[in-house]
Amino acid sequence: MHVLILGGTTEGRVLAGLLAGAVRVTSSLAGRVAAPRLPAGEVRIGGFGGAEGLAAWVRQHGVDAVIDATHPFAERISFNAARAAATAHVPLLALRRPGWVPVEGDEWYEVGSLGEAAGLLGGVGERVFLTTGRMGLAAFAERSEWFLVRSVDAPDGPMPARVEVLLERGPFTLEGERELLARHRIDVLVTKDSGGAATAPKLAAAREAGVPVVVVRRPPVPVGVPTAATPEEAAAWVLRATDPVAGL
Ligand code: NAP
C-alpha cells in the first residue's frame, strides 16, 4: 500500500511518522522552505505540474490513497489534489487542524483576504506584528505603518517601506510572544487563522496586552473532500481506505 501525503505542516509530519511502519509513505513538500524538517518515510520535493501532473504521479507511483495535509491556506494544491484524486480514482482526505476561535477578552477583526487585512490597518494600529508568511507581503507593500514581519525564510518580494524582519520558526512561547509585543510596542497583530498550538501563544499575548488582532479567514476545503482534524484520525482513515477487506 502506498500513501501520498501532501505535506508542509506539523500534522503532515506527524501523520508520516504514524504510518511509516505500517504502509509505504511518500511525503511531498513544495520546496518553499530552504531547510525543511523532514518526515519519516520517503520524501519528494517540488511541484507536480498542476492537477494533471499530480494525477500522473499518483498513477505512475501506484498510490492507493492521498492525504492533503497542506497548510489551510495552501489553496491551489488542495484544489489540485481534489481534481487529481478524482481523475486517478484514488481516495482523498484533507487533514485540517481546527481553526482558532476568539475567547473573552479578544478583540478580533475577521477579514477574507490579506488585501482586506491591509486595508483595515489604518483604523486599528500603527505598529504591526505581521505573521502571515513571507509570500503575501506584497499586499502590505503600500502601507505606511511600521511592520515587524516574522517568517521562516527571508522575504524577497515587495514589502512595506518601514519594516523589520525577524527570521524564526515556531513553536513559540507565551513568554516570548509577550516580550516581543512589548519590546516592539506592537499595537496590532495580523495573522491567518492557521490554527494549531505552535503559533497560538501570540493570540494569548495579544489578549493580555489589549492588542487587537486582524484574522484572515480560511479558504474552504474543496467540495466533497472528507476531512480529519488530527493525524491520528487521518491515520485511522488511511488504514480503512487501504484495507481491501474493510474498504472505505
Ligand atoms: P499553493 O499556493 O496551494 O500551491 C502552489 C503550488 O505549489 C501548487 O500548485 C504546487 O505546484 C506546489 N505545491 C504546494 N504544496 C505542495 C506540496 N506539498 N507538494 C508539492 N507541490 C506543492 O501552496 P502555498 O500556499 O504556496 O504553500 C506551499 C507549501 O507551504 C505547502 O506545502 C503548504 O503546506 C506549506 N505552507 C503554506 C503556508 C501558507 O500560509 N500558505 C504556511 C505554512 C506552510 P504544482 O501545481 O506544480 O504541483
Residues whose N, C-alpha, C, O or C-beta is under 5 A from the ligand:
A	BS01	NAP	L6 G7 G8 T9 S28 L29 A30 R32 G46 G47 F48 G49 G50 A69 T70 H71 F73 A74 E75 R76 I77 S78 T132 G133
